[in-house]
Amino acid sequence: MTFTVQYLTVNNINSNEKTVLVTGASSGIGARTAQLLVERGFRVAGAARRSGLVAELPGAFPVQLDLSEESTIDAAVSAVEAELGPVGILINNAGYGEFGSIEETPMEQARRQFDVNVFGLAALTGRVIGPMREAGGGRIVNVSSLAGEFSSPLGGWYHASKFALEALSDSMRAELRPFGIDVAVVQPGPVRTPWHEEAMRSLEASSGGGPYADMAAAVAGYHRAAADKPITSDADTVARVIARAATEDGPRTRYRVGRGSSTAVALSRLPDRMFDAMTRKQFGIA
């Protein structure tokens, strides 16, 4: 695959002369987001641990990246810069869910959750901010989750990572505004991708056979059943919102995706004990 590159400073975020870097682009939401932006004429690099799958996306430049291995971050960005030019739009989509009770989840796995969802993301973002500042602007889209607004049983480490991402995004938005760099957050609710099944396997591995076994079975059953419910979005719907957040002028600070997502956030602002009771009823746990 041959790419013709022009190195231009472009302040208009809608210009397709911007280079876009999408993480987690090997499948699901990330792959679809990369495809949409390629179709719109952007120069798109797709980063993933399984970069061979990104190579199958027409028009996308594949980059090897493992956010839990900081040494790969500079190499990935340098490869994109050499092939496509400085990153003008960064879409931090990569992430996963570590589910299980706080008690039973090994600290090594809890730390990896933060290494990928928070620390690796922050290191990658820090790597592209300088070039964006020199170019006079840019856009950072952090794909968070409704899980960054409220918590639920047996998902504490995942929720904690998304709470952290929400806070980092708010700080970055204020810090980077003087340099013309916008920061937007996309908060999907449940999405029909393999992500949820992988998260439920994590839940069952950590808590499926101990004192939380009944709770784990109820929570896993709820999440698996949600795939067929109207509240669950498909990957294309979420990808279109991400592409909008990445390219529209004057982006919102947050984009919630999914039927009932704003209602769910509003309910989470109820008194804690009331919300706890609603959550137990929702998941079918004691």
Secondary structure, 3 states (H helix, E strand, C coil): CCCCCCCCCCCCCCCCCCEEEEECCCCHHHHHHHHHHHHCCCEEEEEECCHHHHCCCCCEEEEECCCCCCHHHHHHHHHHHHHHCCEEEEEECCCCCCCCCCCCCCHHHHHHHHHHHHHHHHHHHHHHHHHHHHHCCEEEEEECCHHHCCCCCCCHHHHHHHHHHHHHHHHHHHHHHHHCEEEEEEEECCEECHHHHHHHHHHHHHHCCCCCHHHHHHHHHHHHHHCCCCCCEEHHHHHHHHHHHHHCCCCCCEEEECCCHHHHHHHCCCCHHHHHHHHHHHHCCC
